[in-house]
Amino acid sequence: MNATLMTASLYPSMSPMAAQGTAEWLRERCGKVTASRIADLVARTKTGWAAARINYLAELIAERLSGQPTEGYVSPAMKWGQDCEVEARRAYEFFTDQDVTEVGFVPHPMIVMSGASPDGLVGEDGLVEIKAPNTATHLEILATRTVPSRYVTQMMWQMACTDRQWCDFVSYDPRLPAHMRLFVQRVDRDERMIEDLEQAVREFLGELDVKVMSLELRYGATGALRPDHQEKYREPA
């Protein structure tokens, strides 16, 4: 069963969702808070919000105003990781003796304009999040046996959206010897962390709505300049 049909059957209250990576999937996510960027949303420095949050807010403002998904840069390393995902999923299924069901974009059940696209559903209660990082990062994960905090935040939001109880984190690097290629560690649902994330998302979306409304009130919903600004910005004849 493809991702669109499987998502609809597992979450019958939702409209059918498109498979990840497709143009439809990109449109479904447009202007919405997603799990892959949730760590940016809560990123802070010692003095306040981090640049990652400010930039993410600007990206979503642009998507809301234009109706078009932001075209993010895909580096060769990122492309390599995406290409390895199928192989990594198969390795995980073999190692755990569990089937992975691919899904599309799953909206948060209570917070509109937010959601997640997990790498797969596992059984009745689980998820899987697959990373195929560069070798240095994979070796660091093997050595510390620790899931990077950014990915823990991502998985918590995925569990919030799908109402799942755990998520297996997978790091995979086929360039290493066979016994070092696959790392799997389970991360259990943390209700306190999810509550904090949900509050942060609500506040972020409120800020986003205010900024979009302010821009549209000043320049018009089509992006036109206000009448009192047109003379100032009119190009010379």
C-alpha positions in Angstrom: 0.0 0.0 0.0 1.4 3.4 -0.9 2.0 6.2 1.6 -1.1 8.2 0.6 -3.5 5.3 1.1 -1.8 4.0 4.3 -1.9 7.4 5.9 -5.6 7.8 5.1 -6.4 4.3 6.5 -4.4 4.7 9.8 -5.7 8.3 10.3 -9.2 8.2 8.9 -10.1 11.7 10.1 -7.5 13.1 7.7 -7.7 13.7 4.0 -5.4 11.3 2.0 -1.8 12.5 2.2 0.7 12.5 -0.6 3.9 10.4 -0.5 7.0 12.2 1.0 9.2 14.0 -1.5 6.4 14.7 -4.0 5.2 18.1 -5.2 1.9 17.4 -3.4 3.7 16.6 -0.1 5.6 19.9 -0.4 2.4 21.8 -0.9 0.8 20.1 2.1 3.7 21.2 4.4 3.8 24.8 2.9 3.6 27.4 5.6 3.3 24.9 8.4 5.6 24.0 11.3 7.1 20.6 10.6 9.1 18.1 12.8 12.3 18.4 10.7 12.5 22.1 11.8 11.1 21.9 15.3 14.6 22.1 16.8 15.1 25.4 15.0 11.8 26.7 16.4 13.0 26.3 20.0 16.7 27.2 19.4 18.1 29.7 21.9 21.3 31.4 22.7 22.4 32.8 26.0 20.8 36.2 25.1 17.6 35.1 23.4 16.3 33.4 20.3 18.8 31.9 18.0 19.3 32.9 14.3 17.8 29.5 13.3 14.4 30.4 14.8 14.4 33.9 13.2 15.3 32.4 9.8 12.7 29.7 10.1 10.0 32.3 11.0 11.0 34.3 7.9 10.8 31.2 5.7 7.3 30.4 6.9 6.2 34.0 6.5 7.4 33.9 2.9 5.6 30.6 2.3 2.3 32.0 3.7 2.5 35.1 1.6 3.6 33.4 -1.7 1.8 30.1 -1.3 5.0 28.4 -2.5 7.3 26.0 -0.6 10.8 27.4 0.2 13.4 25.7 -1.9 16.0 24.5 0.6 19.6 23.8 -0.4 20.4 20.1 -0.8 24.1 19.5 -0.4 25.8 16.4 -1.9 26.0 14.9 1.6 22.3 15.5 2.1 21.5 13.9 -1.2 23.6 10.9 -0.4 21.8 10.5 2.9 18.4 10.6 1.1 19.5 8.0 -1.4 20.6 5.7 1.5 17.3 5.9 3.3 15.7 2.9 1.5 18.8 0.7 2.3 18.8 1.9 5.9 15.1 1.1 6.3 15.6 -2.4 5.0 18.5 -2.9 7.4 16.4 -1.7 10.3 13.6 -4.1 9.3 16.0 -7.0 9.1 17.7 -6.1 12.4 14.5 -5.6 14.4 12.3 -8.1 12.5 9.6 -5.5 12.1 7.9 -4.0 9.1 8.0 -0.2 8.5 4.9 1.5 7.0 5.7 4.7 5.1 3.4 7.6 5.6 3.0 11.2 4.3 2.4 14.4 6.2 0.5 13.8 9.5 -1.1 17.0 10.9 -1.0 17.6 14.6 -4.3 16.5 16.1 -5.0 19.8 17.9 -2.6 22.5 16.6 -3.5 23.6 13.1 -0.7 24.5 10.6 1.7 22.0 12.1 2.5 18.4 11.6 5.2 15.8 10.9 6.3 13.3 8.3 7.9 10.4 10.1 10.2 8.0 8.2 7.8 5.2 9.1 5.3 3.7 11.5 6.3 0.6 13.4 3.7 -1.8 14.8 0.9 -0.2 16.8 2.8 2.2 18.9 6.1 3.0 17.3 7.9 5.2 14.8 11.3 5.1 13.1 13.5 8.1 12.3 16.4 7.3 9.9 19.6 9.3 9.4 22.4 8.5 7.1 25.0 11.1 8.2 28.6 11.6 7.2 31.0 9.0 8.6 32.4 11.3 11.3 28.9 11.9 12.8 28.0 8.2 12.6 31.2 7.2 14.4 30.5 9.8 17.1 27.1 8.3 17.6 28.6 4.8 17.8 31.1 6.0 20.3 28.8 7.9 22.6 25.7 5.8 22.0 23.7 9.0 22.3 21.0 10.4 20.1 21.8 14.0 19.2 19.3 16.3 21.0 18.1 17.9 17.8 16.8 14.6 16.7 15.2 13.8 20.0 13.2 17.0 19.6 12.2 16.0 16.1 11.0 12.6 17.2 9.0 14.0 20.2 7.1 16.2 17.8 6.5 13.2 15.5 5.1 11.3 18.5 2.9 14.3 19.4 1.5 14.3 15.9 1.0 10.6 15.5 0.1 9.7 19.1 2.8 7.1 19.1 4.6 5.9 22.3 8.2 5.5 21.1 10.5 6.2 18.1 13.6 4.2 17.1 16.4 6.4 16.1 18.5 4.9 13.3 22.0 6.0 12.1 23.3 4.2 9.1 26.6 4.3 7.2 27.2 1.6 4.5 30.8 2.8 4.1 31.8 1.1 7.4 32.3 -2.6 8.2 29.0 -4.5 8.3 28.9 -4.7 12.1 29.2 -0.9 12.5 26.9 0.2 9.8 23.6 0.3 11.8 22.9 2.0 15.1 19.4 1.7 16.7 18.3 3.3 19.9 14.8 3.7 21.2 13.5 7.0 22.5 10.3 6.9 24.6 7.6 9.4 24.6 8.1 12.2 27.1 4.8 13.9 27.9 6.4 16.9 29.7 8.7 17.6 26.7 5.8 17.3 24.3 3.7 19.7 26.3 6.6 22.2 26.3 7.0 21.8 22.5 3.3 22.2 21.9 3.2 25.5 23.9 6.3 26.7 22.0 4.6 25.9 18.7 1.4 27.7 19.6 3.4 30.8 20.6 5.5 30.6 17.4 2.4 30.2 15.2 0.8 33.1 17.0 3.8 35.3 16.2 3.8 34.1 12.6 0.1 35.0 12.2 0.7 38.5 13.6 3.6 39.1 11.3 1.8 37.9 8.2 -1.3 39.9 9.1 0.8 43.0 9.7 2.5 42.7 6.3 -0.8 42.2 4.5 -2.5 45.1 6.2 0.4 47.4 5.3 1.1 46.2 1.7 -2.1 44.4 0.8 -2.7 40.7 0.5 -1.2 40.7 -3.0 2.0 42.4 -1.9 1.1 45.8 -3.4 2.5 48.9 -1.7 0.1 51.0 0.3 -1.1 54.2 -1.5 0.9 56.5 0.9 4.0 54.6 0.0 3.6 54.4 -3.8 4.9 57.9 -4.5 8.0 57.3 -2.3 8.9 54.1 -4.1 7.8 55.0 -7.6 10.5 54.6 -10.2 11.6 57.7 -12.0 10.1 58.1 -15.5 
